Amino acid sequence: MRFLRLILIGGMAVALNGCAGYRLGPSNGQTAGEKTVQVSPFTNRTPEPRLGDAVTAALRKQLQRDGTYRLATHDAGDIVVSGVITQYSRHELSFVPNDIATARDYQVRLTAQVTARERSTGKVLFAQPLTGHTLIRVGSDLTSTERQALPLLADDLARQVTGLLADGSW
């Protein structure tokens, strides 16, 4: 019985010690929802259509999901995020068996120059290129497969931008 108590106490000590570093709320030291973020529509400088709209919508959705900042929808935000999509590419990863000329899987990449600045001071919080990517398997045609993968690609880029904002590592 005493041995069982020692095991139970030891287990509780390990469990409580593991939670000691956990912190509830945003990791940048601010109160959740204290500041607002305005997302300006992203400019698309690639020949691929609809990228700007997809990235802008995904970033707004990701910021709402994260909760560190409130999304400024009607008024000007404390932080303004803008971006220019500079590159869209796809690279073959694997090919159809017995046909080395036909690609089966691709990695699709989207690069954007993203800038976040404080509205009141004009201070640039960060301005850097970020690249989102996703994997696709070509179905009946490449165009419709890429169209279906666009939300995944935009979400990956949006997670990176939201992470930079939320962590405050700028």
C-alpha positions in Angstrom: 0.0 0.0 0.0 2.8 2.4 0.9 4.6 1.6 -2.4 1.4 2.4 -4.3 1.2 5.8 -2.6 4.8 6.6 -3.5 4.1 5.8 -7.1 1.0 7.9 -7.1 2.7 10.9 -5.5 5.7 10.6 -7.8 3.3 10.4 -10.8 1.5 13.5 -9.7 4.8 15.4 -9.2 5.9 14.6 -12.7 2.5 15.6 -14.2 2.4 18.9 -12.3 6.0 19.7 -13.2 5.3 19.1 -16.9 2.5 21.7 -16.9 4.6 24.3 -15.0 5.9 25.9 -18.3 2.5 26.1 -19.9 1.0 29.5 -20.3 -2.6 30.3 -21.2 -3.2 32.9 -23.8 -1.0 34.7 -26.4 2.7 33.9 -26.3 3.8 37.5 -27.0 2.8 38.8 -23.5 -0.3 40.8 -24.7 -3.8 40.3 -23.7 -5.9 38.4 -26.2 -7.9 40.7 -28.5 -6.2 43.8 -27.1 -5.1 45.0 -30.5 -6.7 44.9 -33.9 -5.3 43.8 -37.2 -6.4 45.1 -40.6 -5.6 42.9 -43.6 -5.3 44.8 -46.8 -6.0 42.8 -50.0 -2.9 41.0 -51.3 -1.7 42.0 -54.7 -1.1 39.2 -57.2 1.9 39.6 -59.5 1.8 36.1 -60.9 0.0 34.8 -64.0 -2.0 32.5 -61.7 -5.5 33.9 -61.1 -7.4 34.2 -57.8 -4.3 33.9 -55.5 -4.6 37.4 -53.9 -8.3 36.8 -52.9 -7.5 33.3 -51.5 -4.6 34.4 -49.4 -6.4 37.5 -48.1 -9.5 35.4 -47.0 -7.3 32.7 -45.5 -5.3 35.2 -43.5 -8.4 36.9 -42.1 -9.9 33.5 -41.1 -6.6 32.4 -39.5 -6.3 35.6 -37.5 -9.9 35.1 -36.2 -9.1 31.5 -35.3 -5.9 32.4 -33.5 -7.5 35.0 -31.3 -4.4 36.9 -30.3 -5.6 39.9 -32.3 -9.1 41.0 -33.2 -9.8 41.4 -36.9 -10.6 45.0 -37.9 -13.4 44.8 -40.3 -15.1 48.2 -40.1 -12.4 50.5 -38.6 -8.7 51.0 -39.1 -6.7 48.4 -37.2 -3.7 49.0 -34.9 -1.6 46.8 -37.2 -1.9 46.8 -41.0 -0.8 43.7 -42.8 -0.3 43.8 -46.6 1.4 41.6 -49.1 2.4 41.1 -52.7 2.4 37.6 -54.1 5.6 37.4 -56.1 5.9 33.8 -57.2 3.8 30.7 -57.8 5.5 27.5 -58.9 5.0 23.7 -59.0 7.7 21.1 -59.0 7.4 17.4 -59.9 7.9 15.0 -57.0 7.0 11.6 -58.5 6.0 10.2 -61.9 3.5 7.7 -63.2 5.0 4.2 -63.2 6.1 3.1 -66.6 5.9 6.7 -67.9 8.7 8.9 -66.7 7.4 11.9 -68.7 4.1 12.3 -66.8 4.2 13.7 -63.3 1.8 12.3 -60.7 2.7 14.4 -57.6 3.7 18.0 -57.4 4.8 20.4 -54.7 3.1 23.7 -55.2 4.7 26.9 -53.7 3.4 30.4 -53.2 5.8 33.2 -52.2 4.6 36.6 -50.9 6.4 39.6 -49.6 4.4 40.3 -46.4 4.6 43.6 -44.4 3.1 44.4 -41.0 3.3 47.9 -39.7 1.8 49.8 -36.7 -0.7 52.3 -38.0 -0.1 54.9 -35.3 3.7 55.1 -35.6 4.4 53.7 -39.0 6.9 51.3 -37.5 7.5 48.2 -39.6 7.0 45.1 -37.4 8.2 42.8 -40.1 8.7 42.8 -43.8 9.9 39.5 -45.3 9.1 37.0 -48.0 7.2 33.9 -46.8 6.5 30.8 -48.7 3.6 28.5 -48.4 3.5 25.1 -49.9 1.3 22.0 -50.3 1.4 18.7 -52.1 -1.0 17.7 -54.8 -1.7 14.5 -56.7 -2.9 15.1 -60.2 -6.3 13.6 -60.9 -8.1 13.9 -64.2 -6.5 17.3 -65.0 -3.8 19.5 -63.5 -5.8 22.8 -63.6 -8.7 21.5 -61.5 -6.4 19.8 -59.0 -4.5 23.1 -58.5 -7.7 24.9 -58.1 -8.8 22.5 -55.3 -5.4 22.8 -53.6 -5.5 26.6 -53.6 -7.2 26.9 -50.1 -4.6 24.6 -48.6 -1.8 26.6 -50.1 -3.3 29.9 -48.9 -3.9 28.4 -45.4 -0.2 27.4 -45.1 0.9 31.0 -45.9 -1.7 32.4 -43.6 -0.5 30.2 -40.7 3.0 31.6 -41.1 1.9 35.2 -41.1 -0.3 34.7 -38.1 2.5 32.9 -36.3 4.8 35.9 -36.9 2.2 38.3 -35.6 1.2 36.2 -32.6 4.7 35.3 -31.4 5.9 38.9 -31.7 9.3 37.7 -32.7 9.8 40.7 -34.9 
